[in-house]
Amino acid sequence: MSARMPGPWIADASCLERIGLKGALAADWLAQAQIAVPDQPNTWASLDPADTSWSIVARLGSSEFFLEEDAGAARIRELASALADGQRRVYPVLREDRAFVLGGHDAESVLAQVCNVNFSGLALDAQPAVLTLMAGVAVLVVPQRHDAGRRYRIWCDPSFGHYLWNTLKNIVQEAGGEQLDIEQLRGGPRLRTNERKRQ
């Protein structure tokens, strides 16, 4: 993928593996599994600071977490196996989300047509995880900074995934943008998180 796109782009990232969990001891349990969880609700962090391109952990509340992992998803599979065995005061949350990635020039204009959150005004250094509505669909949105600018990770219930995908894709195409394959993004610029900036 080129460093600068002529217009907005969108890709389907539903192939990535994810898991949800909650409970009074969820944060401690993740910490024991060597996963550094965000300190504040509605924020995200890299699941693996050495590889910040895709894998994240988001804190959706004081005791609920969402994780998505690329490259074989070994850590998520280990967590899922441990949860299936039963954990005291930690409970799995089914996550079968449709997942999209939106970016490129005018990505914020695309979002403005379907959501009332001013994403361009968000402080990305805080690594926010935004729970909101998009075209009437409940979504989780994680804005991320990378070498080619901002991109937005979007998750929604699979029941509304086809509708939201077509809505966003049509707006992107009307703006002169394009649909990308997830492999094009994997080969593109890596994300720059707070952890990487401090190195």
GROMACS elastic network, one bead per residue, 0.5 to 0.9 nm:
[ bonds ]
;  ai    aj funct       b0    kb
    1     4     6  0.83189   500
    1     5     6  0.81904   500
    1   184     6  0.57958   500
    1   185     6  0.67332   500
    1   187     6  0.69350   500
    1   188     6  0.53292   500
    1   189     6  0.81452   500
    2     5     6  0.64633   500
    2   148     6  0.85268   500
    2   188     6  0.74707   500
    2   189     6  0.88050   500
    3   147     6  0.75395   500
    3   148     6  0.53076   500
    3   149     6  0.88861   500
    3   188     6  0.77657   500
    3   189     6  0.73215   500
    4     7     6  0.86534   500
    4   104     6  0.70724   500
    4   105     6  0.77764   500
    4   148     6  0.59709   500
    4   149     6  0.83153   500
    5     8     6  0.69565   500
    5     9     6  0.77030   500
    5   103     6  0.87610   500
    5   104     6  0.55064   500
    5   105     6  0.63626   500
    5   148     6  0.84664   500
    5   177     6  0.82872   500
    6   104     6  0.75098   500
    6   105     6  0.65015   500
    6   176     6  0.79416   500
    6   177     6  0.71748   500
    7   103     6  0.87068   500
    7   104     6  0.58469   500
    7   106     6  0.63601   500
    7   107     6  0.79528   500
    7   172     6  0.80092   500
    7   173     6  0.89788   500
    7   175     6  0.69032   500
    7   176     6  0.58184   500
    7   178     6  0.75255   500
    8   102     6  0.72836   500
    8   103     6  0.56565   500
    8   105     6  0.50061   500
    8   106     6  0.55684   500
    8   107     6  0.51910   500
    8   108     6  0.88700   500
    8   109     6  0.89775   500
    8   110     6  0.78733   500
    8   172     6  0.58427   500
    8   173     6  0.81738   500
    8   175     6  0.71513   500
    8   176     6  0.73134   500
    8   178     6  0.67306   500
    8   179     6  0.88183   500
    9   101     6  0.82324   500
    9   102     6  0.58380   500
    9   103     6  0.54206   500
    9   104     6  0.56842   500
    9   105     6  0.81262   500
    9   107     6  0.75174   500
    9   169     6  0.83386   500
    9   172     6  0.63854   500
    9   173     6  0.83075   500
    9   177     6  0.53021   500
    9   179     6  0.56051   500
    9   180     6  0.65705   500
   10   100     6  0.69890   500
   10   101     6  0.55792   500
   10   103     6  0.64859   500
   10   104     6  0.85206   500
   10   168     6  0.78435   500
   10   169     6  0.66738   500
   10   172     6  0.72073   500
   10   177     6  0.81560   500
   10   178     6  0.66383   500
   10   179     6  0.50103   500
   10   180     6  0.59312   500
   10   181     6  0.84947   500
   11    99     6  0.87165   500
   11   100     6  0.56662   500
   11   101     6  0.52103   500
   11   102     6  0.66580   500
   11   103     6  0.89540   500
   11   169     6  0.87521   500
   11   178     6  0.88346   500
   11   179     6  0.57688   500
   11   181     6  0.57344   500
   11   182     6  0.59380   500
   11   185     6  0.82210   500
   12    15     6  0.78380   500
   12    98     6  0.79177   500
   12    99     6  0.60948   500
   12   101     6  0.64425   500
   12   165     6  0.80748   500
   12   179     6  0.85763   500
   12   180     6  0.79581   500
   12   181     6  0.71537   500
   12   182     6  0.65213   500
   13    16     6  0.60330   500
   13    98     6  0.75385   500
   13   100     6  0.50620   500
   13   101     6  0.65703   500
   13   153     6  0.86906   500
   13   181     6  0.86030   500
   13   182     6  0.61521   500
   14    17     6  0.78033   500
   14    96     6  0.86734   500
   14    97     6  0.70555   500
   14    98     6  0.50603   500
   14   100     6  0.67985   500
   14   155     6  0.86075   500
   15    70     6  0.89176   500
   15    98     6  0.86494   500
   15    99     6  0.80596   500
   15   182     6  0.87234   500
   16    54     6  0.89471   500
   16    68     6  0.67556   500
   16    69     6  0.62826   500
   16    70     6  0.57276   500
   16    71     6  0.85535   500
   16    72     6  0.88268   500
   16    73     6  0.80438   500
   16    99     6  0.81756   500
   17    67     6  0.83965   500
   17    68     6  0.56459   500
   17    69     6  0.56250   500
   17    70     6  0.67856   500
   17    72     6  0.83248   500
   17    73     6  0.63020   500
   17    76     6  0.75141   500
   17    77     6  0.87459   500
   17    96     6  0.89490   500
   18    66     6  0.73064   500
   18    67     6  0.53826   500
   18    69     6  0.62851   500
   18    73     6  0.82202   500
   18    76     6  0.68768   500
   18    95     6  0.65309   500
   18    96     6  0.77599   500
   18    97     6  0.83291   500
   19    65     6  0.84010   500
   19    66     6  0.59793   500
   19    67     6  0.53163   500
   19    68     6  0.65535   500
   19    69     6  0.89358   500
   19    76     6  0.66669   500
   19    77     6  0.86971   500
   19    79     6  0.83188   500
   19    80     6  0.72459   500
   19    92     6  0.77306   500
   19    93     6  0.70864   500
   19    94     6  0.69640   500
   19    95     6  0.56863   500
   19    96     6  0.84173   500
   20    64     6  0.75173   500
   20    65     6  0.57053   500
   20    67     6  0.62881   500
   20    68     6  0.88800   500
   20    91     6  0.85888   500
   20    92     6  0.58561   500
   20    94     6  0.61897   500
   20    95     6  0.59288   500
   21    26     6  0.69589   500
   21    63     6  0.83864   500
   21    64     6  0.58555   500
   21    65     6  0.54469   500
   21    66     6  0.67223   500
   21    67     6  0.86884   500
   21    83     6  0.85876   500
   21    90     6  0.68119   500
   21    91     6  0.54507   500
   21    94     6  0.81288   500
   22    25     6  0.79525   500
   22    26     6  0.55279   500
   22    27     6  0.83747   500
   22    61     6  0.89656   500
   22    62     6  0.89875   500
   22    63     6  0.53802   500
   22    65     6  0.61278   500
   22    66     6  0.88665   500
   22    89     6  0.82500   500
   22    90     6  0.57082   500
   22    91     6  0.53420   500
   22    92     6  0.65195   500
   22    93     6  0.69006   500
   23    26     6  0.50407   500
   23    27     6  0.81958   500
   23    63     6  0.54512   500
   23    64     6  0.66488   500
   23    88     6  0.88043   500
   23    89     6  0.53223   500
   23    91     6  0.59394   500
   23    92     6  0.88064   500
   24    27     6  0.76907   500
   24    28     6  0.86320   500
   24    62     6  0.85534   500
   24    63     6  0.58786   500
   24    64     6  0.87698   500
   24    89     6  0.58167   500
   24    90     6  0.67861   500
   25    28     6  0.53424   500
   25    29     6  0.60130   500
   25    30     6  0.86742   500
   25    63     6  0.75412   500
   25    88     6  0.75929   500
   25    89     6  0.56254   500
   25    90     6  0.58327   500
   26    29     6  0.50537   500
   26    30     6  0.62147   500
   26    31     6  0.85920   500
   26    63     6  0.61166   500
   26    64     6  0.71679   500
   26    65     6  0.78014   500
   26    89     6  0.72863   500
   26    90     6  0.52155   500
   26    91     6  0.78820   500
   27    30     6  0.52505   500
   27    31     6  0.61886   500
   27    32     6  0.86909   500
   27    36     6  0.89443   500
   27    37     6  0.68426   500
   27    62     6  0.85673   500
   27    63     6  0.66678   500
   27    64     6  0.82063   500
   27    65     6  0.81098   500
   28    32     6  0.61894   500
   28    33     6  0.86694   500
   29    32     6  0.51152   500
   29    33     6  0.64339   500
   29    34     6  0.89809   500
   29    35     6  0.88909   500
   29    87     6  0.86691   500
   29    90     6  0.76699   500
   30    34     6  0.65947   500
   30    35     6  0.53778   500
   30    36     6  0.74030   500
   30    37     6  0.71871   500
   30    79     6  0.85878   500
   31    34     6  0.50715   500
   31    35     6  0.50520   500
   31    36     6  0.59167   500
   31    37     6  0.69711   500
   32    35     6  0.72969   500
   33    36     6  0.88191   500
   33    79     6  0.81485   500
   35    47     6  0.66412   500
   35    48     6  0.79747   500
   35    57     6  0.84480   500
   36    39     6  0.88972   500
   36    45     6  0.77582   500
   36    46     6  0.83042   500
   36    47     6  0.72738   500
   36    48     6  0.86340   500
   36    57     6  0.84167   500
   37    40     6  0.88852   500
   37    44     6  0.78396   500
   37    45     6  0.67880   500
   37    46     6  0.87346   500
   37    47     6  0.81728   500
   37    57     6  0.66474   500
   37    58     6  0.75343   500
   37    59     6  0.71957   500
   37    65     6  0.85001   500
   38    41     6  0.73620   500
   38    42     6  0.86772   500
   38    43     6  0.62760   500
   38    44     6  0.58773   500
   38    45     6  0.59052   500
   38    57     6  0.76740   500
   38    58     6  0.69670   500
   38    59     6  0.61349   500
   39    43     6  0.79974   500
   39    59     6  0.80494   500
   39    62     6  0.89548   500
   40    43     6  0.60620   500
   40    44     6  0.86278   500
   40    59     6  0.70568   500
   40    60     6  0.89222   500
   40    61     6  0.80980   500
   40    62     6  0.75353   500
   41    44     6  0.84941   500
   41    58     6  0.82020   500
   41    59     6  0.50862   500
   41    60     6  0.54993   500
   41    62     6  0.56245   500
   41    63     6  0.84436   500
   41    64     6  0.86670   500
   41   128     6  0.88876   500
   41   129     6  0.83331   500
   42    58     6  0.70245   500
   42    59     6  0.54518   500
   42    61     6  0.63181   500
   42    62     6  0.87913   500
   42   127     6  0.86731   500
   42   128     6  0.59222   500
   42   130     6  0.63081   500
   42   131     6  0.77649   500
   43    57     6  0.87182   500
   43    58     6  0.57981   500
   43    59     6  0.56482   500
   43    60     6  0.72319   500
   43   126     6  0.72116   500
   43   127     6  0.54885   500
   43   130     6  0.78879   500
   43   142     6  0.83566   500
   44    47     6  0.89902   500
   44    56     6  0.67384   500
   44    57     6  0.56030   500
   44    59     6  0.61159   500
   44    60     6  0.86352   500
   44   126     6  0.85939   500
   44   127     6  0.56110   500
   44   128     6  0.62232   500
   44   129     6  0.59694   500
   44   142     6  0.75983   500
   45    48     6  0.86167   500
   45    49     6  0.84347   500
   45    52     6  0.89293   500
   45    55     6  0.88032   500
   45    56     6  0.57079   500
   45    57     6  0.54752   500
   45    58     6  0.63981   500
   45    59     6  0.86285   500
   45   127     6  0.70888   500
   45   193     6  0.81531   500
   45   194     6  0.87586   500
   45   195     6  0.87852   500
   46    49     6  0.55286   500
   46    50     6  0.86344   500
   46    51     6  0.77545   500
   46    52     6  0.56667   500
   46    53     6  0.84247   500
   46    54     6  0.79731   500
   46    55     6  0.60500   500
   46    57     6  0.61883   500
   46    58     6  0.86816   500
   46   193     6  0.76991   500
   46   195     6  0.83132   500
   47    50     6  0.89280   500
   47    51     6  0.81306   500
   47    52     6  0.75993   500
   47    54     6  0.85950   500
   47    55     6  0.52777   500
   47    57     6  0.54268   500
   47    67     6  0.76605   500
   47    68     6  0.81126   500
   47    69     6  0.75643   500
   48    51     6  0.54485   500
   48    52     6  0.64548   500
   48    55     6  0.67755   500
   48    56     6  0.75496   500
   49    52     6  0.57559   500
   49   193     6  0.86538   500
   49   195     6  0.67301   500
   49   196     6  0.75636   500
   50   196     6  0.84992   500
   51    54     6  0.76579   500
   51    55     6  0.75066   500
   51   190     6  0.86521   500
   51   191     6  0.88513   500
   52    55     6  0.64504   500
   52    56     6  0.78109   500
   52   190     6  0.70671   500
   52   191     6  0.58423   500
   52   192     6  0.71714   500
   52   193     6  0.70281   500
   52   195     6  0.89237   500
   52   196     6  0.82167   500
   53    56     6  0.87783   500
   53    70     6  0.86986   500
   53   146     6  0.87588   500
   53   186     6  0.77236   500
   53   189     6  0.83025   500
   53   190     6  0.51717   500
   53   191     6  0.50827   500
   53   192     6  0.81617   500
   54    68     6  0.77392   500
   54    69     6  0.65817   500
   54    70     6  0.61323   500
   54    71     6  0.89534   500
   54   186     6  0.83514   500
   54   190     6  0.86919   500
   54   191     6  0.79805   500
   55    67     6  0.75391   500
   55    68     6  0.54456   500
   55    70     6  0.57143   500
   55    71     6  0.86366   500
   55    73     6  0.86269   500
   56    66     6  0.82052   500
   56    67     6  0.57238   500
   56    68     6  0.54959   500
   56    69     6  0.65340   500
   57    65     6  0.69090   500
   57    66     6  0.57042   500
   57    68     6  0.66198   500
   57    69     6  0.86649   500
   58    64     6  0.85896   500
   58    65     6  0.56537   500
   58    66     6  0.51166   500
   58    67     6  0.63043   500
   58    68     6  0.87587   500
   58   128     6  0.88138   500
   58   129     6  0.67247   500
   58   142     6  0.86363   500
   59    62     6  0.71536   500
   59    63     6  0.75822   500
   59    64     6  0.60683   500
   59    66     6  0.65497   500
   59    67     6  0.89125   500
   59   129     6  0.77208   500
   60    63     6  0.76370   500
   60    64     6  0.54282   500
   60    65     6  0.56609   500
   60    66     6  0.71019   500
   60   129     6  0.73606   500
   60   130     6  0.85897   500
   60   131     6  0.81014   500
   60   140     6  0.89807   500
   61    64     6  0.51895   500
   61    65     6  0.73513   500
   62    65     6  0.86264   500
   64    93     6  0.87481   500
   65    93     6  0.88453   500
   66    93     6  0.86430   500
   66    95     6  0.82785   500
   67    76     6  0.74379   500
   68    73     6  0.79836   500
   68    76     6  0.75447   500
   69    72     6  0.76296   500
   69    73     6  0.50208   500
   69    74     6  0.81705   500
   69    75     6  0.78054   500
   69    76     6  0.68093   500
   70    73     6  0.53992   500
   70    74     6  0.87772   500
   71    74     6  0.79048   500
   72    75     6  0.86215   500
   72    77     6  0.89034   500
   73    76     6  0.53681   500
   73    77     6  0.62456   500
   73    78     6  0.87305   500
   74    77     6  0.51958   500
   74    78     6  0.62648   500
   74    79     6  0.87613   500
   75    78     6  0.50745   500
   75    79     6  0.62631   500
   75    80     6  0.86302   500
   76    79     6  0.50378   500
   76    80     6  0.60706   500
   76    81     6  0.85493   500
   77    80     6  0.50268   500
   77    81     6  0.61290   500
   77    82     6  0.85938   500
   78    81     6  0.51851   500
   78    82     6  0.62643   500
   78    83     6  0.86732   500
   79    82     6  0.50915   500
   79    83     6  0.61062   500
   79    84     6  0.85653   500
   80    83     6  0.50869   500
   80    84     6  0.61374   500
   80    85     6  0.87601   500
   80    92     6  0.79181   500
   81    84     6  0.51275   500
   81    85     6  0.65422   500
   82    85     6  0.52156   500
   82    86     6  0.67913   500
   82    87     6  0.74070   500
   83    86     6  0.51497   500
   83    87     6  0.59560   500
   83    90     6  0.76340   500
   83    91     6  0.69932   500
   83    92     6  0.64267   500
   84    87     6  0.81218   500
   84    92     6  0.80520   500
   86    90     6  0.79409   500
   86    91     6  0.79242   500
   87    90     6  0.53805   500
   87    91     6  0.71314   500
   88    91     6  0.81709   500
   94    97     6  0.89730   500
   95   157     6  0.82319   500
   96   156     6  0.87149   500
   96   157     6  0.70498   500
   96   158     6  0.64047   500
   97   155     6  0.58034   500
   97   156     6  0.52821   500
   97   157     6  0.50133   500
   97   158     6  0.51643   500
   97   159     6  0.87768   500
   97   161     6  0.77657   500
   98   154     6  0.82371   500
   98   155     6  0.56795   500
   98   156     6  0.55233   500
   98   157     6  0.63426   500
   98   158     6  0.51533   500
   98   159     6  0.86570   500
   98   160     6  0.83197   500
   98   161     6  0.53880   500
   98   162     6  0.83281   500
   98   165     6  0.86355   500
   99   153     6  0.72578   500
   99   154     6  0.55940   500
   99   156     6  0.67029   500
   99   158     6  0.88154   500
   99   161     6  0.80198   500
   99   165     6  0.89719   500
  100   152     6  0.81330   500
  100   153     6  0.59529   500
  100   154     6  0.50782   500
  100   155     6  0.64770   500
  100   156     6  0.88471   500
  100   165     6  0.76032   500
  101   151     6  0.68407   500
  101   152     6  0.55470   500
  101   154     6  0.61221   500
  101   155     6  0.89412   500
  101   182     6  0.87035   500
  102   107     6  0.65163   500
  102   110     6  0.88445   500
  102   111     6  0.89296   500
  102   150     6  0.88415   500
  102   151     6  0.56234   500
  102   152     6  0.50671   500
  102   153     6  0.66274   500
  102   154     6  0.77654   500
  102   168     6  0.86692   500
  102   172     6  0.89634   500
  103   106     6  0.78845   500
  103   107     6  0.51519   500
  103   108     6  0.82343   500
  103   149     6  0.79473   500
  103   150     6  0.62448   500
  103   152     6  0.61749   500
  103   153     6  0.89095   500
  104   107     6  0.56270   500
  104   108     6  0.89274   500
  104   148     6  0.76934   500
  104   149     6  0.71934   500
  104   150     6  0.72298   500
  104   151     6  0.70210   500
  104   177     6  0.83946   500
  105   108     6  0.80928   500
  105   109     6  0.88293   500
  105   149     6  0.84541   500
  105   150     6  0.89329   500
  105   177     6  0.86341   500
  106   109     6  0.50655   500
  106   110     6  0.65945   500
  106   111     6  0.88897   500
  106   172     6  0.89480   500
  106   175     6  0.81076   500
  107   110     6  0.51409   500
  107   111     6  0.64552   500
  107   112     6  0.87398   500
  107   150     6  0.82756   500
  107   151     6  0.76850   500
  107   152     6  0.83583   500
  107   172     6  0.81085   500
  108   112     6  0.60899   500
  108   113     6  0.88357   500
  108   118     6  0.81719   500
  108   119     6  0.66425   500
  108   120     6  0.63549   500
  109   112     6  0.50002   500
  109   113     6  0.66304   500
  110   113     6  0.55207   500
  110   114     6  0.71699   500
  110   115     6  0.89323   500
  110   168     6  0.73452   500
  110   171     6  0.63532   500
  110   172     6  0.66447   500
  110   175     6  0.81388   500
  111   114     6  0.54347   500
  111   115     6  0.57671   500
  111   116     6  0.82113   500
  111   117     6  0.82446   500
  111   118     6  0.85388   500
  111   119     6  0.78061   500
  111   134     6  0.80342   500
  111   168     6  0.82984   500
  112   115     6  0.53861   500
  112   116     6  0.63317   500
  112   117     6  0.74180   500
  112   118     6  0.72942   500
  112   119     6  0.82658   500
  113   116     6  0.80523   500
  113   134     6  0.89137   500
  113   135     6  0.82342   500
  113   171     6  0.83264   500
  114   133     6  0.82422   500
  114   134     6  0.51816   500
  114   136     6  0.79909   500
  114   167     6  0.85963   500
  114   168     6  0.81960   500
  115   118     6  0.82044   500
  115   132     6  0.78854   500
  115   133     6  0.63120   500
  115   135     6  0.64470   500
  115   136     6  0.83309   500
  116   119     6  0.88052   500
  116   132     6  0.86746   500
  116   133     6  0.81213   500
  116   134     6  0.81206   500
  117   120     6  0.87722   500
  117   121     6  0.88325   500
  117   130     6  0.89293   500
  117   132     6  0.77913   500
  117   133     6  0.88330   500
  118   121     6  0.55457   500
  118   122     6  0.70733   500
  119   122     6  0.53585   500
  119   123     6  0.88864   500
  119   143     6  0.77711   500
  120   123     6  0.83802   500
  121   124     6  0.89285   500
  122   125     6  0.88640   500
  122   126     6  0.84821   500
  122   128     6  0.78153   500
  122   143     6  0.84271   500
  123   126     6  0.58074   500
  123   127     6  0.74338   500
  123   128     6  0.77422   500
  124   127     6  0.50762   500
  124   128     6  0.67132   500
  124   143     6  0.69068   500
  124   144     6  0.66781   500
  124   145     6  0.69327   500
  124   193     6  0.88625   500
  125   128     6  0.81881   500
  125   145     6  0.87166   500
  125   193     6  0.76536   500
  125   194     6  0.63181   500
  126   194     6  0.83984   500
  127   142     6  0.76336   500
  127   143     6  0.73203   500
  127   144     6  0.73203   500
  127   193     6  0.80967   500
  127   194     6  0.81433   500
  128   141     6  0.84239   500
  128   142     6  0.63541   500
  128   143     6  0.69744   500
  128   144     6  0.87931   500
  129   140     6  0.67748   500
  129   141     6  0.58012   500
  129   143     6  0.73641   500
  130   139     6  0.80435   500
  130   140     6  0.56037   500
  130   141     6  0.50172   500
  130   142     6  0.63393   500
  130   143     6  0.84246   500
  131   138     6  0.73126   500
  131   139     6  0.58456   500
  131   141     6  0.64721   500
  132   137     6  0.82072   500
  132   138     6  0.58322   500
  132   139     6  0.55753   500
  132   140     6  0.65841   500
  132   141     6  0.77526   500
  133   136     6  0.54043   500
  133   137     6  0.51192   500
  133   139     6  0.57472   500
  133   140     6  0.84945   500
  134   137     6  0.50651   500
  134   138     6  0.64033   500
  134   139     6  0.64742   500
  134   164     6  0.79289   500
  135   138     6  0.85579   500
  135   164     6  0.71371   500
  135   167     6  0.78738   500
  135   168     6  0.89988   500
  137   156     6  0.72882   500
  137   157     6  0.82661   500
  137   160     6  0.69438   500
  137   161     6  0.89377   500
  137   164     6  0.74487   500
  138   155     6  0.86892   500
  138   156     6  0.63176   500
  138   157     6  0.75769   500
  138   160     6  0.89623   500
  139   154     6  0.66093   500
  139   155     6  0.55063   500
  139   157     6  0.76801   500
  140   153     6  0.80325   500
  140   154     6  0.57377   500
  140   155     6  0.51916   500
  140   156     6  0.66523   500
  141   152     6  0.65220   500
  141   153     6  0.55298   500
  141   155     6  0.65955   500
  142   151     6  0.84711   500
  142   152     6  0.57005   500
  142   153     6  0.50062   500
  142   154     6  0.66153   500
  142   155     6  0.88776   500
  143   150     6  0.68608   500
  143   151     6  0.58891   500
  143   153     6  0.62672   500
  143   154     6  0.87016   500
  144   149     6  0.84433   500
  144   150     6  0.56323   500
  144   151     6  0.54044   500
  144   152     6  0.61123   500
  144   153     6  0.76584   500
  144   191     6  0.71526   500
  144   192     6  0.79494   500
  144   193     6  0.77575   500
  145   148     6  0.80229   500
  145   149     6  0.57708   500
  145   151     6  0.64874   500
  145   152     6  0.88229   500
  145   191     6  0.60773   500
  145   192     6  0.59096   500
  145   193     6  0.70738   500
  146   149     6  0.53596   500
  146   150     6  0.60874   500
  146   151     6  0.74661   500
  146   189     6  0.65716   500
  146   190     6  0.60019   500
  146   192     6  0.50358   500
  146   193     6  0.79399   500
  147   150     6  0.82498   500
  147   188     6  0.89591   500
  147   189     6  0.55555   500
  147   190     6  0.66157   500
  147   191     6  0.66292   500
  147   192     6  0.70714   500
  148   151     6  0.86509   500
  148   188     6  0.87468   500
  148   189     6  0.66387   500
  148   190     6  0.88887   500
  155   158     6  0.88545   500
  155   161     6  0.85257   500
  156   159     6  0.83172   500
  156   160     6  0.69503   500
  156   161     6  0.62811   500
  156   164     6  0.83254   500
  157   160     6  0.57490   500
  157   161     6  0.62811   500
  158   162     6  0.75806   500
  159   162     6  0.74806   500
  159   163     6  0.85133   500
  160   163     6  0.54424   500
  160   164     6  0.61841   500
  160   165     6  0.85107   500
  161   164     6  0.52319   500
  161   165     6  0.58753   500
  161   166     6  0.84840   500
  162   165     6  0.51769   500
  162   166     6  0.61600   500
  162   167     6  0.85374   500
  163   166     6  0.53522   500
  163   167     6  0.61324   500
  163   168     6  0.87201   500
  164   168     6  0.61301   500
  164   169     6  0.83673   500
  165   168     6  0.53522   500
  165   169     6  0.59069   500
  165   170     6  0.84452   500
  166   169     6  0.50257   500
  166   170     6  0.59113   500
  166   171     6  0.85263   500
  167   170     6  0.54094   500
  167   171     6  0.64393   500
  167   172     6  0.87769   500
  168   171     6  0.52043   500
  168   172     6  0.61585   500
  168   173     6  0.86437   500
  169   172     6  0.50613   500
  169   173     6  0.61454   500
  169   174     6  0.85647   500
  169   177     6  0.88084   500
  169   178     6  0.79626   500
  169   179     6  0.71191   500
  170   173     6  0.51152   500
  170   174     6  0.60752   500
  170   175     6  0.85910   500
  171   174     6  0.50603   500
  171   175     6  0.62389   500
  171   176     6  0.88368   500
  171   177     6  0.85256   500
  172   175     6  0.51491   500
  172   176     6  0.65767   500
  172   177     6  0.50466   500
  172   178     6  0.64983   500
  172   179     6  0.80170   500
  173   176     6  0.51057   500
  173   178     6  0.57915   500
  173   179     6  0.79234   500
  174   177     6  0.71782   500
  175   178     6  0.88793   500
  180   183     6  0.82717   500
  180   184     6  0.65744   500
  180   185     6  0.76164   500
  181   184     6  0.54167   500
  181   185     6  0.70348   500
  182   185     6  0.52265   500
  182   186     6  0.63471   500
  182   187     6  0.88671   500
  183   187     6  0.63658   500
  183   188     6  0.86930   500
  184   187     6  0.53525   500
  184   188     6  0.64049   500
  185   189     6  0.77483   500
  186   189     6  0.80155   500
  186   190     6  0.82232   500
  187   190     6  0.84081   500
  191   196     6  0.87927   500
  192   195     6  0.79689   500
  192   196     6  0.59269   500
  192   197     6  0.67737   500
  193   196     6  0.53023   500
  193   197     6  0.63501   500
  193   198     6  0.88445   500
  194   197     6  0.50919   500
  194   198     6  0.63474   500
  194   199     6  0.89788   500
  195   198     6  0.53996   500
  195   199     6  0.67697   500
  196   199     6  0.53503   500
